[in-house]
């Protein structure tokens, strides 16, 4: 019974980590009628001559994890002829644990456009946007999962060096400049000025845990860095953060705009995106872009905590009436055994660069299909995805897009997106990483159904290979979208697969 409770708690904890859940709106890469498509390739020139995004009404939200999906909690076991879960047997629980790779991650990302507009000037297109972003990411090794689930097995060594956490919150000011040479070639660049608002990051982790039935031995070298713009973080005489002290914001921060600018400049960074499109013939286009180059330097009252040393835990005595003393004794012993130090040196946090490359074929003036490769680089590993895209424009005022994503481990999901234009007003919605396959839940050899009314029920299904979601939605004011008419005036014999509103 105790082992069952341990497994249940461990699985719930792991599920929580996995569902904390970063995503990217890959689907809009070739949605040229959507002004925001230049976010994924700065060389993309929006169809409309002028666009203005509705302030605070364009947003994106993504939650993804790399480890497990709902179908990993229930699956059909042919030997038992029934649906099983991780708690059915030791074999099923081990099968669940085996799904984890050496390093797993869970990410959350959100963003909102505060202001965004753009305009065309001959063959140039200029766009400017101000946005706010938040992203949290946790990386954890499979050895942590094994330790949580298996406990203090005798003579085991767990490498926890892959355990990292990063939380970034920042404001971004970006200027996108693109240049086209007819329909054949276009290039773009998007420099970004970034102001950090808050950061928590672990760095330089080198942690191992050796366990036996008698004791645990921890060897650790780690650094945790914290900075919050305008916040005074109290420290003790050793330079460590004093959590019992007063955390206060600078009272003069909002006295004047110059104070705000001066303070934000202390946590400043830079970013860069670049991209290009090449269309050798009317029916074929190749594209490539490099995104998320850059960093933020945190210099406004940053604090770092450095941990180095060795600690042996052989047990503790707990009183049912008061456990405070026991935990305080453990903490005091840990602090005396390990070298803890702090400093206020500036530090940098980087972004995770992305390379997107691919192409598309124009089947007709209203339909095109494409293939993209998306590679994102992290400190300890690389994510590689492939995306099939299809765009359909049945009307000038409406477009529909679909994607089929083949994720790094062979998992497949689909994405759907649309945009609608009524007069000068445009709305859009994009949803990605939706489940592509579903399994039926069986009961007594028959498909199980959720009863709605007598004699009618809905088949019970569970999504397969779904690891999160990513959505983007918003509204734009678009002007001068009928470029096809202008091009026909400039080229009387114009014949191209280009599509316009």
Buried (B, 14 or more C-beta within 10 A) or exposed (E): EEEEEBBEEBBEEBBEBBBBBBBBBBBBBBBBBBBBBBBBBBBBBBBBBBBBBBEEEBBBBBBBBBBBBBBBBBBEBEEEEEBBBBBBEEEBBEBBBEBBBEBBBBBBBBBBBBBBBBBBEEEEBEBBBBBBBBBBBBBBBBBBBBBBBBEBEEEBEBBBBBBBBBBBBBBBBBBBBBBBEEBEBBBBBBBBBBBBBBBBBBBBBEBBBBBEEEEBBBBBBBBBBBBBBBBBBBBEEEBBBBEEEEEEEBEEBEEEEEBBEEBBEBBBBEBBBBBBBBBEEBBBBBBBBBBBBBBBBBBBBBBBBBBBBEBEBEEEEEEEEEEEEEEEEBEEBBBEBBEBEBBBEBBBBBBBBBBBBBBBEBEEBBBBBBBBEBBBEBEEBEBEBBBBBBBBBEEBBBBBBBBBBBBBEEBBBBBBBBBBBEEBEBBBEBBBBBBBBEBBBBEEEEEBBEEEEEEEEEEBBBBBBBBBBBBBBBBBBBEBBEBBEEBEEEEEEEEBBBBBB
